[in-house]
Amino acid sequence: MREGTWDQAFDSASHSFAKLVADQVALKDAIDRYTAEDVLSLCDLPAFETSSMDGWAVSGDGPWKLIGEVLTGKVSSDVLHYGQCLAIATGGVIPQGTTSVIPWEKTSEKDGQIFGEIEAGANIRPAGMESKTGDVLVTAGTRITPPMAGLFAATGHDTIKVVSQPRVAIFFLGDELIHSGVPQDGAIRDSLGPQLPALLTKMGATIFSAEFIKDDLDVLYTEIEKVLDSVDVIITTGGTADGPRDYVKPVLKNLSATMVIDCVKVRPGYHVLLARLSKKSRDIAFLALPGNPQSALAALYSFGEPLIGSLLGASEKKLAEVELTSSLTTPEGFSRLVPGIVNGKVFTPTAYLGSAMLRGVAHAQGFALISPGVNPAGATTWWIPFN
């Protein structure tokens, strides 16, 4: 796709690469991973009738003779008969013959007998009240949260099948970049190196390598060749235009790559490329980000995040709508990505919006996707949130 719209490029990034293979992992290692299949309940939850209160399991009307205690985590061998009761804790298995559970605070005790008022069936959780065996707990493509892992454990799971995390190699290009200290004499301090690995990790990828390499066609080709057998995604920064020292397109040609996205009518982020490399019957995604910091971030959130999501088999997210607080205009025929903040559903741009600037993005919550032309105050647009 040559110079497509933002919507077309987003669709291509979301659907051009297949989901990776699945791994079986322990629950403790499943947090923030994506489910490879629907996760089903392996048992009823609760598996038995249980008490929802600390109190007394009683049979019939009171007063009730106290005959013992239900041990937590055990099934009592006692069978309650009319006028009898057992002490029971929250979560305790309801003994046979129980008609209700009375909380401690609503009773009194005298001479081995419990006095109180009852409501038939009160404070008893039925077996399977929360889930039945075979119920779908979460669907495939769901990012696992700690509470979900707890639910999986409660319903009998020891391991979960998750999609493999995309392995990413990052190559930062630019002979003008320095990596420490204050920039002088025309040098530029690298600002993407500290960001991209962390952002990609938050998106669900795992970083195989992150290297700074010189602007040289042969060096770039050689370094990419080294990682093709080991990664699922290659990401570069800079060198995506058509100047004499822009080597990304020539190296893609030398690698016999198939172009998926070749520039997008959006500012910032126009010079973004997405290509497919093939190695031993395996597809590798090649995402080339512009070198300007805000352009790189705009392209990463626009097209890198859905690309990573597609490899993870993640459920597609529908973008939310926000309302503009002020009129915004785009270059003719181009969409515009504006960093800003959202209060409720109202979007306000940050300052410092230039494609080489980071100050505005550093205080933003995401990008608003502004349609081509004049967008008056009060108009609605799509919201692309940061992780």
LINDA-V605570 format. One record per residue. N is the residue number from 1. RES is the residue in one letter. PSI is psi as a letter, one per 40 degrees, with the letter a starting at -180 (999 if undefined). OMEGA is omega as a letter, one per 30 degrees, with the letter a starting at -180 (none if undefined). Layout:
# LINDA-V605570
<<N	RES	PSI	OMEGA> <N	RES	PSI	OMEGA>>
This chain:
# LINDA-V605570
<<1	M	h	a> <2	R	h	l> <3	E	f	l> <4	G	i	l> <5	T	i	l> <6	W	d	a> <7	D	d	l> <8	Q	d	a> <9	A	d	l> <10	F	d	l> <11	D	d	l> <12	S	d	l> <13	A	d	a> <14	S	d	a> <15	H	e	a> <16	S	e	a> <17	F	i	a> <18	A	i	l> <19	K	i	l> <20	L	i	a> <21	V	i	a> <22	A	i	l> <23	D	i	l> <24	Q	h	a> <25	V	i	l> <26	A	i	a> <27	L	d	a> <28	K	d	a> <29	D	e	a> <30	A	e	a> <31	I	h	a> <32	D	e	l> <33	R	i	a> <34	Y	h	a> <35	T	h	a> <36	A	e	a> <37	E	i	l> <38	D	h	l> <39	V	h	a> <40	L	i	l> <41	S	h	a> <42	L	e	l> <43	C	i	l> <44	D	i	l> <45	L	h	f> <46	P	i	a> <47	A	e	a> <48	F	i	l> <49	E	h	a> <50	T	i	l> <51	S	h	l> <52	S	e	a> <53	M	i	l> <54	D	h	a> <55	G	b	a> <56	W	h	l> <57	A	h	a> <58	V	i	l> <59	S	h	l> <60	G	a	a> <61	D	i	a> <62	G	i	g> <63	P	i	a> <64	W	h	l> <65	K	h	l> <66	L	h	a> <67	I	e	l> <68	G	a	a> <69	E	i	l> <70	V	h	l> <71	L	h	a> <72	T	h	l> <73	G	e	a> <74	K	i	l> <75	V	h	a> <76	S	h	l> <77	S	e	l> <78	D	i	l> <79	V	h	a> <80	L	h	l> <81	H	i	a> <82	Y	h	l> <83	G	e	l> <84	Q	i	l> <85	C	i	l> <86	L	i	l> <87	A	i	a> <88	I	i	l> <89	A	i	l> <90	T	h	a> <91	G	e	l> <92	G	i	a> <93	V	h	a> <94	I	h	l> <95	P	i	l> <96	Q	i	l> <97	G	e	a> <98	T	h	l> <99	T	d	l> <100	S	i	l> <101	V	h	l> <102	I	h	l> <103	P	i	l> <104	W	d	a> <105	E	e	a> <106	K	e	a> <107	T	i	l> <108	S	i	a> <109	E	h	l> <110	K	h	l> <111	D	f	l> <112	G	e	l> <113	Q	i	a> <114	I	h	l> <115	F	i	l> <116	G	i	l> <117	E	i	a> <118	I	i	l> <119	E	h	a> <120	A	h	l> <121	G	e	a> <122	A	i	l> <123	N	f	l> <124	I	h	l> <125	R	h	l> <126	P	i	l> <127	A	h	l> <128	G	e	a> <129	M	d	a> <130	E	d	l> <131	S	i	l> <132	K	i	l> <133	T	h	l> <134	G	e	l> <135	D	i	l> <136	V	h	a> <137	L	d	l> <138	V	i	a> <139	T	i	l> <140	A	i	l> <141	G	e	a> <142	T	h	l> <143	R	h	a> <144	I	h	l> <145	T	i	l> <146	P	d	l> <147	P	d	l> <148	M	d	l> <149	A	d	l> <150	G	d	l> <151	L	d	l> <152	F	d	l> <153	A	d	a> <154	A	d	a> <155	T	e	l> <156	G	e	a> <157	H	h	l> <158	D	d	l> <159	T	i	l> <160	I	i	l> <161	K	h	a> <162	V	i	l> <163	V	h	l> <164	S	i	l> <165	Q	h	l> <166	P	h	l> <167	R	h	a> <168	V	h	l> <169	A	h	a> <170	I	h	l> <171	F	h	l> <172	F	h	a> <173	L	i	l> <174	G	h	l> <175	D	e	a> <176	E	e	a> <177	L	i	l> <178	I	i	a> <179	H	e	l> <180	S	i	l> <181	G	a	a> <182	V	h	a> <183	P	h	l> <184	Q	i	l> <185	D	f	l> <186	G	e	l> <187	A	i	l> <188	I	h	l> <189	R	h	l> <190	D	h	l> <191	S	e	l> <192	L	d	a> <193	G	d	l> <194	P	e	a> <195	Q	d	a> <196	L	d	l> <197	P	d	a> <198	A	d	l> <199	L	d	a> <200	L	d	l> <201	T	d	l> <202	K	d	l> <203	M	e	l> <204	G	e	l> <205	A	i	l> <206	T	h	a> <207	I	h	l> <208	F	d	l> <209	S	i	l> <210	A	h	a> <211	E	i	l> <212	F	h	a> <213	I	i	a> <214	K	i	l> <215	D	g	a> <216	D	h	a> <217	L	d	a> <218	D	d	l> <219	V	d	l> <220	L	d	l> <221	Y	d	a> <222	T	d	a> <223	E	d	l> <224	I	d	l> <225	E	d	a> <226	K	d	a> <227	V	e	a> <228	L	d	a> <229	D	e	a> <230	S	e	a> <231	V	i	l> <232	D	d	a> <233	V	h	l> <234	I	h	l> <235	I	h	l> <236	T	i	l> <237	T	h	l> <238	G	i	l> <239	G	f	a> <240	T	e	a> <241	A	a	a> <242	D	f	l> <243	G	i	a> <244	P	e	l> <245	R	f	l> <246	D	h	a> <247	Y	e	a> <248	V	d	l> <249	K	d	l> <250	P	d	a> <251	V	d	l> <252	L	d	l> <253	K	d	l> <254	N	d	l> <255	L	e	a> <256	S	f	a> <257	A	i	l> <258	T	h	a> <259	M	h	l> <260	V	d	l> <261	I	h	l> <262	D	g	a> <263	C	i	a> <264	V	h	a> <265	K	g	l> <266	V	i	l> <267	R	h	f> <268	P	i	l> <269	G	e	a> <270	Y	d	a> <271	H	g	l> <272	V	i	a> <273	L	i	l> <274	L	h	a> <275	A	i	l> <276	R	h	l> <277	L	i	l> <278	S	h	l> <279	K	h	l> <280	K	f	l> <281	S	f	l> <282	R	h	l> <283	D	h	l> <284	I	h	l> <285	A	h	l> <286	F	h	l> <287	L	h	a> <288	A	h	a> <289	L	i	l> <290	P	i	a> <291	G	d	l> <292	N	h	a> <293	P	d	a> <294	Q	d	l> <295	S	d	a> <296	A	d	a> <297	L	d	l> <298	A	d	l> <299	A	d	a> <300	L	d	a> <301	Y	d	a> <302	S	d	a> <303	F	d	l> <304	G	d	a> <305	E	d	l> <306	P	d	l> <307	L	d	l> <308	I	d	l> <309	G	d	l> <310	S	d	l> <311	L	d	l> <312	L	e	a> <313	G	f	a> <314	A	i	l> <315	S	h	a> <316	E	h	a> <317	K	h	l> <318	K	h	a> <319	L	i	l> <320	A	i	l> <321	E	i	l> <322	V	i	a> <323	E	h	a> <324	L	h	l> <325	T	e	a> <326	S	i	l> <327	S	h	l> <328	L	h	a> <329	T	i	l> <330	T	i	l> <331	P	i	a> <332	E	h	l> <333	G	e	a> <334	F	i	l> <335	S	i	a> <336	R	h	l> <337	L	h	a> <338	V	h	l> <339	P	i	l> <340	G	a	a> <341	I	i	a> <342	V	h	l> <343	N	h	a> <344	G	b	l> <345	K	e	a> <346	V	h	a> <347	F	h	l> <348	T	h	l> <349	P	i	l> <350	T	i	l> <351	A	i	l> <352	Y	g	a> <353	L	e	a> <354	G	i	a> <355	S	d	l> <356	A	e	a> <357	M	i	l> <358	L	e	a> <359	R	d	l> <360	G	d	l> <361	V	d	a> <362	A	d	a> <363	H	e	a> <364	A	i	l> <365	Q	e	a> <366	G	a	l> <367	F	h	l> <368	A	h	l> <369	L	h	a> <370	I	h	a> <371	S	i	l> <372	P	i	l> <373	G	a	a> <374	V	h	l> <375	N	h	a> <376	P	i	l> <377	A	h	a> <378	G	e	l> <379	A	i	l> <380	T	i	l> <381	T	i	a> <382	W	i	a> <383	W	h	l> <384	I	g	a> <385	P	i	l> <386	F	i	l> <387	N	999	none>>
